[in-house]
């Protein structure tokens, strides 16, 4: 068994009584440091409530989605009877967590991978945290409410990269996947090159955590057995689109060869935020 959740905050966030909880717990996976996540529960949350996992982007923590999209997202989740899980983007607190003076590496920039290169290899295990430790923890402590099998995943920017790669690597675990302004081809953009060099020791070691490369190496038609459609929404005025960090055109091309229906909705005039 694991340590009981410590509820840092619990507030009503919908007119119908949906609640937002901010919870901290000890992560054995990441060398027994504290990890914090947010959890939205609809009112009268019953057993087997479907769960949406939201993965945030660079510099974010578990609170950003609530601040940016909460009123609309939580009201919609309430209507649909969905819970939303919002993990942090990296290890953050606790002794020995390495950090650098850079927004796109280390704290706030875990990239949803398991690092194998010092000094990040001890704590930076966000892939296993989101796919194994956190779902197991939720099942243990909130299993009376949350479904362990009815899970979907979505995210923004670095979190969009995380959502796409986690879903493509283990499609049987997720019912759907979508993304806002995702980093689609991280081994071929500055953000990904920097992160994978630091976390893996070489960019090429990140190929198995690159959504575009995962599609290229997949058996044509295999992922379409699990996902009827993968939705990506992208602002046309996104500064990181213009600078080559996101590369939606790469995933569209790879999806054609993988025979997977990937739809990119270009949102005219919107930037890297997800106001749409």
N, C-alpha and C positions, 0 to 999 in steps of 0.2 A: 504494500500500500504506500501511498505518497502522503506528504503533508497536506493538511486541510487548507483549503483556499483562505487567503486573507483578503476580505473585501475592503478595498480602499475607499470605494464610493459606490453608492446605489441611489439612482434617481429615476423618477418618472420622465419619460421622454416622448410619449404620445398621448393624445387626448383620451384614448381608449385604455390607457393604463400599462403600456409596454414599459419595460424597465431596462436601464443601461447599468451594468455592473463593471467596475474596474477591479481587477483581481490580480494579486501577486502570489507566486508560489515558488518553491525551490526546484530548480532544474538539475536533476542528477546527470542528465546528458551533457550539460555544459558546466561541469565541475562544481555543481552544487551552488550556483549563483542564483539570485532571485530573478525571475522573469515575470513581466507584467503583461496582461492581455485584457481587452475589453470584450464584453459579451452582451448582446442585445437579446432579451427574451420577450416575446409577445405576451400580452395579458392572458391569463388562464392557460399558460404553456402546459401542454399535455405530453404524454409519452410519445416518443418517436417523432418529435418535431424536426422537420428538415432543417439542415444547417448550411448556411453560406459562409465560407471562409473568405475574408477580405485581406489581401496583402498590400501594404502601403509601399511608397517609393522612398527614394533617397532622402535622408535627413528626417524622416517621419518616425513617429512612434505609434503606440496603439490608440492614441486619441485623435489623430488627424482626420480619419474618416468621419468620426462623430461630429467634428467641428465643421468640416467642409460639406458633408452630404447628409448628416444626421436627420434633420427634419423631414426631408423627402424620403430618404432611404428607410428610416424606421417606421414612418407611417405606411409605406408600401409593404414592408415586411410584416407589419401588424395585420394588414388586410389579407396578406397571403399566408399568414401563419408560419412565418419563417424566423429562425434564430440567426444571428450574425455573430461570427467570431472574428475578432480583430487582434491578431498578435502584434508584438513589436517587430521591428525590422532587423534587429540584431540583439546580441547580448549587450547589456548596458551598465548594469550595476554589479557590484561585487568585486572582490579582490582579484587583481591580476588581469582584468579584461583590457586587452591592448587597444590603443587608440592613436590616431595621427591627426595632425591639423589639416584635415581635408574632408570636405563634405561628402565625397564619393568613395570613401574607403573607411573600413573599421566601424566604429559605433554609428548607427543609423544607416549602414550600407552593407548589410549581411549577405545580400544577393541570393538568399535562399539556396545556399550550397553548404556542404560540409567541408570546411577547409582542412587540408592535410599538410600545410606548410607553416612552420613557426614564424611569428609568435601567435598565429591565429588558430592553430590546430586544436588547442585545448577548449576554447570557448565558442568558436564560430561554427555552429552546427545547426544552422537554421533550416536546412533541408529536412533533417531527421526530426527537428523540433516540430515543424508544421505537419509532417506526414506521419509521425509516430508518437512522440512524447505528448504533445498537446492533445491530439485526439484521444489518446489513452487516458490522460488526466481528466478530460471532459467526461469521458465515459464512466470513469470511477466516481467522480464527484457530482456530475450533473446528468448521469445516465437515466435517471427517472424522467427526464424531460427531453433530452436530445437524442436524436437518432444517431447510431454509430455507422449507419450505412447510407443514409440519404444525405449525401454531402455534395456540394458544388463549390467551385472556387473561382474567384475573380480578383483583379488587382489593377494597380495603376503604376505605369512607368517601370521602375525596378520590380514592383509588385506584380505588374502585368507580365513581365518576364518570368517571375516566380510562378504565377498561376498557370501560364502556358506550359512551362517545362514540367512542373509537378503533374499536370494533367496528362501531358503526352508521355511521360515516363511510366505512369501507373494509371492507365485509363480506367481500369476496373474499380478504382477507389472513388471516382468522381462522376457525378451524374451530368455535369455540364461545366464548361469553362468559357470565360470571356475576359476581356481586358480593355482598359482605357490607356491609350497612348503608350503601349508597352515597348520595352527594349526587345525587339524581335530577333536580333542577330548579334548578341553581345560579343562573340569572338571577333566580330568585324567592326567594332565601334570603340571609341576611346574609353568610355565607362567600363565596358566589359573587359577590354584588354588590360586595363589597370587593375581591376578587381581579380581577374583570374590569375594574373601574374603574381599578385600578392598572396592569394589564398591557395593556389595550386602549384605555384612555381613556374608555370608556363601557360600561355594562352590556349594552346592546343588541348590542354587537360580540361578545359572548360567546354569542349565540344558536346559532351553529354549533358550539359546544362544550357544549351542554346536551342531555342525553340525551332529556329530555321533548320539547324543541322539535325535535330531529332526527326523532323519531317523528311529531310533528304534521305536519312538512313532507315526510315520506316518501310515496312512492307506496304506497297500501294493498296489502299482500301482497308487496311487493318484498323486505323483509328476511327474511320467512319462507322465501324461496327458499334462504337461507343458514343460518338458525338455526331448528331445530325448536322450541326452547324456550330462553328466557333465564331463568336462575334467580337470584333475589335472596333472601338470608336476612337477616332483620331482627329484632333483639331487641325484645321488647315493652316492656322497661323502659329503653330507650335514652333518655338525657336529651336527646340532640340530635333525636330523633324528636319529643319533646314540645315542643321549642323551635322547631320548624319549619325546621330546617336540612336535613332529608333528603327529605321529601315523596314517599314511595313511592306514595301515592295518585295523584299527578300522572302518574307514568310508567305506572301501571296504566290510567288513563283514556286516555292517549295511545296506549298499545299496542292498545287496542280499536279505535280509528280506523285505526291502521296495520296492523291484522290480523296482529299479531305476538303469539305466545304468551309472555307474561311471567308467571311464577309467583313470587309473594312468599310465602315461608315465614316466618310470624311465630313467633319462638322465645320462648315464654312465660317471662318472668322474667329474660331475659338483657339485659345493657346494651350499650354501644357496642363492647365488646370482642367477639372472635369465639371465645369459649370453647366454643360449641356445635359 
